[in-house]
Amino acid sequence: MVIPQKAIDSVNKNKIGLKGPLATPVGKGHQSLNLALRKTFNLYANVRPCRSIEGYKTPYDDVDLVTIRENTEGEYSGIEHVIVDGVVQSIKLITEVASRRVAEFAFRYAVANGRKSVTAVHKANIMRMSDGLFLQCCREAAEKFPEVQFDEMYLDTVCLHMVQDPKKYDVLVMPNLYGDILSDLCAGLIGGLGVTPSGNIGENGAAIFESVHGTAPDIAGQDKANPTALLLSACMMLKHMGLGTYGSKIEKAAFEAIKNKETRTADLGGKATCSQFTDAVCRYVD
């Protein structure tokens, strides 16, 4: 499986992309196309806003946080080899360049979006050199943004506090694997990956926005899918392009459709089809 050249040319030309979920066969030696996209366009920061949806009840109220995940290295660098039969080594790669880049992005994001604090998530008590380097880069970035409160916290402690009181957190920045896990945990607080948008920011101006849930082949062609995550990711894309008025209008319409129990899809406890939900969003936009 490879990325179509037309897609590569389009993102290189327009510096923007919107993609649906992609599946990678498990344990069959196939490279993840999501990973290939990150490497091709150097998409170094994954941004995942998690905000409670008014009218859609979950065990947590007033969640409003953002996870920012380093997207290019860490345990997902793809450096693995067999030492001897039955023993495999996987290398966690952490560099100063990548760590500083995502740390400074997190603080710029906080300032640009009126956020008050940034928390660096790490395990430098165990991985003193790798996570220690990441943490040091976060500390140095914090010195450049004195108007933003900076905290640092162990990954396991963050997970504990997150399920106790997610309102403690604002913007969280972390290495790749931690971000993959913690961002999904945060999505669960607000209703799941089906209502969570995601954006990937590249160093050379490219940005790709995506829904991060599965491909759901079991319901393909049945008009049952929930398009909210991709729709909200498109709204993120519009805001990134300077078209925030349009993005906010569509976003508000999607939230109104979710608020109405009659137009929710089955995964959110409703009975509406994908088409019925989409029609409702269009009516609320109008």
C-alpha positions as CSV (number, residue, x, y, z in Angstrom):
1,M,0.0,0.0,0.0
2,V,1.4,3.4,-1.0
3,I,0.1,7.0,-0.9
4,P,-1.3,8.0,-4.3
5,Q,1.0,10.4,-6.1
6,K,-1.9,12.7,-6.8
7,A,-2.6,13.0,-3.1
8,I,1.1,13.9,-2.4
9,D,1.1,16.5,-5.2
10,S,-2.1,18.1,-3.9
11,V,-0.8,18.5,-0.4
12,N,2.5,19.8,-1.6
13,K,0.8,22.3,-3.8
14,N,-2.1,23.4,-1.5
15,K,-0.4,22.7,1.9
16,I,-3.7,21.2,3.2
17,G,-5.5,17.9,3.3
18,L,-8.5,16.2,4.8
19,K,-8.6,12.4,5.2
20,G,-10.8,9.7,6.5
21,P,-9.7,6.7,8.5
22,L,-7.2,4.2,7.1
23,A,-6.7,0.6,8.2
24,T,-3.4,-1.2,8.4
25,P,-3.4,-5.0,8.5
26,V,-2.1,-6.1,11.9
27,G,1.0,-8.2,12.1
28,K,1.4,-8.7,8.4
29,G,4.4,-6.5,7.7
30,H,2.4,-3.6,6.1
31,Q,3.6,-0.1,6.8
32,S,1.0,2.2,8.3
33,L,-0.2,4.7,5.7
34,N,-0.9,7.1,8.6
35,L,2.7,6.8,9.6
36,A,3.8,7.2,6.0
37,L,1.8,10.4,5.7
38,R,3.4,11.9,8.8
39,K,6.9,11.1,7.5
40,T,6.2,12.3,3.9
41,F,4.9,15.7,5.0
42,N,6.9,15.9,8.3
43,L,3.7,16.3,10.3
44,Y,5.4,16.8,13.6
45,A,2.4,17.8,15.9
46,N,-0.9,16.0,16.3
47,V,-3.5,18.3,17.8
48,R,-6.6,16.7,19.4
49,P,-9.1,19.1,21.1
50,C,-11.5,17.3,23.5
51,R,-14.5,19.4,24.6
52,S,-17.8,18.3,26.2
53,I,-20.8,18.5,23.9
54,E,-23.7,20.3,25.3
55,G,-26.8,18.1,25.5
56,Y,-24.8,14.9,25.1
57,K,-24.4,13.5,28.6
58,T,-21.2,11.6,29.6
59,P,-19.8,10.8,33.1
60,Y,-17.8,14.0,32.7
61,D,-19.0,17.6,32.3
62,D,-17.1,20.7,31.2
63,V,-14.2,18.9,29.7
64,D,-12.1,21.3,27.6
65,L,-8.6,20.3,26.9
66,V,-6.1,19.8,24.1
67,T,-3.6,17.0,23.6
68,I,-0.5,17.8,21.5
69,R,1.5,14.8,20.5
70,E,5.0,14.6,19.0
71,N,4.2,12.8,15.8
72,T,7.5,11.7,14.1
73,E,9.6,9.7,16.5
74,G,9.6,8.0,19.9
75,E,8.5,4.4,20.0
76,Y,6.8,4.9,16.6
77,S,10.1,5.6,14.8
78,G,9.8,2.1,13.2
79,I,13.4,1.0,14.3
80,E,13.0,-2.6,15.2
81,H,15.2,-5.7,14.7
82,V,15.7,-9.3,15.9
83,I,18.7,-9.7,18.2
84,V,18.4,-13.5,18.4
85,D,15.5,-15.8,17.8
86,G,12.7,-14.9,20.2
87,V,14.2,-11.5,21.2
88,V,13.2,-8.3,19.4
89,Q,14.5,-4.9,20.2
90,S,12.5,-1.7,19.4
91,I,14.3,1.6,19.7
92,K,12.8,4.7,21.1
93,L,14.2,7.7,19.3
94,I,14.0,11.1,20.9
95,T,15.8,14.1,19.4
96,E,16.4,17.6,20.7
97,V,15.2,19.1,17.4
98,A,11.8,17.3,17.3
99,S,11.2,17.7,21.1
100,R,12.0,21.5,21.0
101,R,9.8,21.9,17.9
102,V,6.7,20.3,19.4
103,A,7.2,22.0,22.8
104,E,7.4,25.4,21.2
105,F,4.4,24.6,19.1
106,A,2.4,23.7,22.2
107,F,3.1,27.1,23.8
108,R,2.4,29.0,20.6
109,Y,-0.9,27.1,20.3
110,A,-1.8,28.0,23.9
111,V,-1.1,31.7,23.3
112,A,-3.0,31.8,20.0
113,N,-6.0,30.0,21.5
114,G,-6.3,31.8,24.8
115,R,-5.1,28.8,26.8
116,K,-3.7,29.3,30.3
117,S,-1.4,26.3,30.9
118,V,0.8,23.7,29.2
119,T,1.6,20.4,31.0
120,A,4.5,18.3,29.8
121,V,3.7,14.6,30.1
122,H,6.7,12.3,30.6
123,K,8.4,9.3,32.4
124,A,11.8,10.9,32.9
125,N,12.0,9.2,36.3
126,I,12.5,5.9,34.4
127,M,13.7,6.9,30.9
128,R,16.1,9.6,32.2
129,M,17.9,10.2,28.9
130,S,15.1,10.1,26.3
131,D,12.2,11.5,28.3
132,G,14.7,13.7,30.2
133,L,15.7,15.3,26.9
134,F,12.1,15.9,25.9
135,L,11.3,17.4,29.3
136,Q,14.3,19.7,29.2
137,C,13.2,21.0,25.8
138,C,9.7,21.7,27.3
139,R,11.3,23.6,30.2
140,E,13.3,25.7,27.9
141,A,10.3,26.4,25.7
142,A,8.4,27.5,28.8
143,E,10.9,30.1,29.6
144,K,10.1,31.8,26.3
145,F,6.4,32.0,27.2
146,P,6.2,33.4,30.7
147,E,2.5,34.3,30.2
148,V,1.6,30.6,30.1
149,Q,1.7,28.5,33.2
150,F,3.9,25.4,32.8
151,D,3.6,22.1,34.7
152,E,5.3,18.8,34.3
153,M,3.8,15.5,35.3
154,Y,4.4,11.7,35.0
155,L,2.2,9.9,32.5
156,D,0.7,7.5,35.0
157,T,-0.2,10.4,37.3
158,V,-1.9,12.3,34.5
159,C,-4.0,9.2,33.6
160,L,-5.1,8.9,37.2
161,H,-6.0,12.6,37.5
162,M,-7.6,12.7,34.1
163,V,-10.3,10.1,35.0
164,Q,-10.8,11.8,38.4
165,D,-11.1,15.4,37.3
166,P,-10.2,16.3,33.7
167,K,-10.8,20.0,34.4
168,K,-7.4,20.1,35.9
169,Y,-5.8,20.1,32.5
170,D,-5.7,22.6,29.6
171,V,-3.0,21.9,27.0
172,L,-0.9,18.7,27.3
173,V,2.2,18.0,25.3
174,M,4.0,14.7,25.2
175,P,6.0,12.2,23.1
176,N,4.5,10.0,20.5
177,L,3.3,6.8,22.2
178,Y,2.1,8.7,25.3
179,G,0.1,11.0,23.1
180,D,-1.5,8.1,21.1
181,I,-2.8,6.6,24.3
182,L,-3.7,9.7,26.3
183,S,-5.5,11.4,23.4
184,D,-7.8,8.4,23.0
185,L,-8.4,8.3,26.8
186,C,-9.4,12.0,26.6
187,A,-11.7,11.3,23.6
188,G,-13.5,8.7,25.8
189,L,-14.3,11.5,28.3
190,I,-16.5,13.3,25.8
191,G,-18.1,10.4,24.0
192,G,-15.4,8.7,22.0
193,L,-13.4,9.0,18.8
194,G,-16.6,9.4,16.8
195,V,-17.0,13.0,18.1
196,T,-13.3,13.9,18.3
197,P,-11.5,16.0,15.7
198,S,-7.8,15.8,14.9
199,G,-5.2,17.8,13.0
200,N,-1.6,17.2,12.1
201,I,0.7,20.2,11.6
202,G,3.8,20.0,9.4
203,E,7.1,21.9,9.6
204,N,6.9,23.2,6.0
205,G,3.4,24.6,6.2
206,A,1.5,21.4,5.3
207,A,-1.4,20.3,7.5
208,I,-3.6,17.3,7.3
209,F,-6.8,16.9,9.3
210,E,-8.5,13.6,9.9
211,S,-10.9,11.5,11.8
212,V,-9.0,9.0,13.9
213,H,-11.6,6.3,14.6
214,G,-11.6,3.0,12.8
215,T,-12.8,2.2,9.3
216,A,-15.9,0.2,10.5
217,P,-16.1,-2.2,7.6
218,D,-18.9,-4.0,9.4
219,I,-21.3,-1.2,8.6
220,A,-19.9,-0.1,5.2
221,G,-22.7,0.8,2.8
222,Q,-25.4,0.7,5.4
223,D,-25.8,4.5,6.1
224,K,-25.0,3.9,9.8
225,A,-21.7,5.7,10.2
226,N,-21.3,8.8,12.3
227,P,-19.6,11.5,10.3
228,T,-19.0,13.9,13.2
229,A,-15.3,13.3,13.7
230,L,-14.5,14.0,10.1
231,L,-16.9,16.9,10.0
232,L,-15.3,18.5,13.1
233,S,-11.8,17.9,11.6
234,A,-12.9,19.7,8.5
235,C,-14.0,22.6,10.8
236,M,-10.5,22.6,12.3
237,M,-9.1,22.7,8.8
238,L,-11.2,25.7,7.9
239,K,-10.0,27.6,11.1
240,H,-6.4,26.7,10.2
241,M,-7.0,28.2,6.7
242,G,-8.3,31.4,8.2
243,L,-11.9,30.6,7.5
244,G,-12.9,30.4,11.1
245,T,-16.4,31.9,10.6
246,Y,-17.4,29.1,8.4
247,G,-15.7,26.5,10.5
248,S,-17.5,27.7,13.7
249,K,-20.9,27.8,11.9
250,I,-20.6,24.2,10.7
251,E,-19.3,23.1,14.1
252,K,-22.2,24.7,15.9
253,A,-24.6,23.0,13.5
254,A,-23.1,19.6,14.2
255,F,-23.3,20.1,18.0
256,E,-27.0,21.1,17.6
257,A,-27.7,17.9,15.6
258,I,-26.0,15.8,18.4
259,K,-27.9,17.7,21.1
260,N,-31.2,16.6,19.4
261,K,-31.8,12.9,20.4
262,E,-33.8,12.4,17.2
263,T,-30.9,13.1,14.9
264,R,-28.1,11.2,16.7
265,T,-26.5,8.2,15.1
266,A,-26.6,4.8,16.7
267,D,-23.1,5.0,18.3
268,L,-24.4,8.0,20.3
269,G,-27.5,6.3,21.5
270,G,-29.8,7.5,18.7
271,K,-31.5,6.0,15.7
272,A,-30.7,8.4,12.9
273,T,-28.9,7.3,9.8
274,C,-25.8,9.0,8.6
275,S,-27.9,10.8,5.9
276,Q,-30.5,11.9,8.5
277,F,-27.8,13.3,10.7
278,T,-26.2,15.1,7.8
279,D,-29.5,16.6,6.7
280,A,-30.0,17.9,10.2
281,V,-26.6,19.5,10.2
282,C,-27.4,21.2,6.9
283,R,-30.7,22.5,8.3
284,Y,-28.9,24.0,11.3
285,V,-26.3,25.6,9.1
286,D,-29.1,27.3,7.1
